[in-house]
Amino acid sequence: MKTITDDLDLIGANGRKASRKLSKLSGSTKDRALIRVADELKAREKEILSANVLDYDAGRRKGLQDSSLDRLLLTTERLETIAAGVRRIAAMPDPLAETFDARMLPNGLRAGKRRVPLGVIGAIYESRPNITVDIATLCLKSGNAVILRGGREAFNSNYALAGLIRDSVAAAGMPEDAVQFVSSTDRSLVGKLLKMKDFIDLIIPRGGAELVRRVASEATMPAITGGVGVCHTYIDSRADVEMAVAIVHNAKVSRPYVCNALDTVLVHSKIAPTYLPRLATEWAKADVEMHCDRRAISILGQSKGLNVTSATDEDWGKEFLSLTAAIKIVDSMDEALYHITNYGSGHTEAIVTEDYSAAERFLDEVDSGVVLVNASTRFNDGGQFGLGAEVAISTNKMHARGPIGLKELTSYKWTVRGTGQVRD
Amino acid sequence: MKTITDDLDLIGANGRKASRKLSKLSGSTKDRALIRVADELKAREKEILSANVLDYDAGRRKGLQDSSLDRLLLTTERLETIAAGVRRIAAMPDPLAETFDARMLPNGLRAGKRRVPLGVIGAIYESRPNITVDIATLCLKSGNAVILRGGREAFNSNYALAGLIRDSVAAAGMPEDAVQFVSSTDRSLVGKLLKMKDFIDLIIPRGGAELVRRVASEATMPAITGGVGVCHTYIDSRADVEMAVAIVHNAKVSRPYVCNALDTVLVHSKIAPTYLPRLATEWAKADVEMHCDRRAISILGQSKGLNVTSATDEDWGKEFLSLTAAIKIVDSMDEALYHITNYGSGHTEAIVTEDYSAAERFLDEVDSGVVLVNASTRFNDGGQFGLGAEVAISTNKMHARGPIGLKELTSYKWTVRGTGQVRD
């Protein structure tokens, strides 16, 4: 790999230049680069794993938690999974091969919207090194140049992966500056990146609430903010109890530290006496802590061996990111909707019900990126929705909402073909 | 009309409340309100025109230019035109009546994107009172609440029109706070509006470059910036000369003070000796001032009676908003594209050519909101493109580009219908 610089002005100018070249390349050229990335992840496995060992050992010495160390870790199998993901993206249709809203105007002008890349995308992310590959390959496939700024814990792994991607990009005849990696982990560089609106068209933070807040408040260019998911599931009076237990259990337990994990269960008072003890029994086995409102406590209070405590005001609207959930009893869907409006983050909300009208009303009235009936909130995911993968999950209403996949990384331009038309 | 307040916190809260109600209303209810607005523009004509007389007289006393006075003026005919525009918007399909990207996932989940309003839209605009009606009706039709802040020159007219719209909205059974009007013309209120990101989801500036720049730099919520159009037309070596004269003439002269008016003509050196004298003759009749580069001067210099002066560096990339254009001779399309990339504002660019490959290359490589072949730049317009009307023309690449009509004032949410699915 050619020297990676940490001169942000140079990085910005290089990114802009590369993005202009990228926008002229065919889909097959870009796919060739992606397949090369996947091949090299196998061919250069030793190099990547050695770099990762440096990060992992440093993390252990620094006393990182087991969960953080696990997120940092790369193995042969994990590299294979990452490579398979890259091949899947390469195999997807070219998001730029689309003209839409085409029309012939009364004066004979033929107008339509042609999909184009956004330009240069900046990504600021935390510890997981697979994000380097995920974001870089989604950006390349959608014709965007990308400037990556990974977390310091994964520095050696990210540096090695970014180098591998740049080499693969160059080998496919593309400008290697299509993918740039900021090689300094100096935190003040983030502040500077957020001011580079002339060079960066969109900034994507991938990390905790603190990073997302910082980007939302400091970025001078558009940002995809999201990531913070305070996810509710409402158990309607006419829910199938077993289904509601399975869905809520899955939404909380399958991966508690991600943004689409469930945080609050709203239970209709009519079904609560049947439902809550079933859920609590299930969750006692899975070590889920239940922060219950007064009425839920009064239903569950008698039972032994449950992990139940009283909810405080802070539990409503909290993203737990752990095996904890808040439980509240409501007397109507109105009350559930009111709670969601007031405490939700607009990320993911679900209802469990066999009542047709209740399901439709929930879909109509809940204003979140993803609204589900009889399914786990964990499905708010680009891969699950068939988008290939995602660079983030947006709770913004502008541009794109929910998972940000290939299409969401594009803009469009109107093209108009005339034969000499002038306007009256 | 009920009292219009200038307490921005109250306005913000009212807007949010109204937007929640609006999002549940049917398309026919909203259309009823719009038709009522059109009817009332006739029924309350005297009231509106009297208010307008106050503004017009005050403007005259203040010494406003004729063009500004003309923009301020309302007449019976102009009110009829405005009302016809409102009826046309009412007759358009409901932009919210759409689910798209629908799919059945392998696990049986049925997912799709349902179009939803953005929420509350803020509009800050300058003197033309018809903008009050245009923006309010487009926002209503798309299910958005709107907070209007018009310019002080048109205050009485805007106040009367906003009142008429609020009354019509209420008469149709909708929350009248769907349309709010800031009744103070205190300039510091604009600064406060731009900080109200909890209440305003999108801010739209409609006015000069200074307003647009202020909004772009101060707004804490997403903003549609644009409006500033440095529009180029490239006359290729294989252009039809007569067509090229007609298109360039129309692009400059039909309405010189709007954003899609032509600013710079780039002429291929092979066609310049034929083309430029023809254009200059036409423009001498229309009093268009030509700021020419050295080579263009050397072609035109001999001719008498032409309005030709030497271009300075400041002419490139300048939005003239007057009967002035910059003229530059280029030796290749590469040079034209380079000039457009460096000096354009990404608004509207056109090529005139009979060469198929040149046309396609121009469409491919120019990165502007609207790119035209053999047509006037003046066609970058929501009405012309069949969007009904527009609240603005965006040069942003995020969210929407080009004319912002009904669909561009919406977002979407994913709806997912399951039968108990959980994630592995």
Interface residues (C-beta under 8 A of the other chain):
Chain A: R20 S23 K24 R103 L105 L109 A111 R114 V116 L118 G119 D201 L202 P222 D240 M243 A246 I247 H249 N250 A251 S254 T341 A359 L363 D364 E365 V366 D367 S368 G369 V370 V371 L372 V373 N374 A375 S376 R378 F379 N380 Q384 F385 G386 N396 K397 M398 H399 R401 G402 S411 Y412 K413 W414 T415 V416 R417 G418 T419 G420 Q421 V422 R423 D424
Chain B: R20 S23 K24 R103 L105 L109 A111 R114 V116 L118 G119 D201 L202 P222 D240 M243 A246 I247 H249 N250 A251 S254 T341 A359 L363 D364 E365 V366 D367 S368 G369 V370 V371 L372 V373 N374 A375 S376 R378 F379 N380 Q384 F385 G386 N396 K397 M398 H399 R401 G402 S411 Y412 K413 W414 T415 V416 R417 G418 T419 G420 Q421 V422 R423 D424
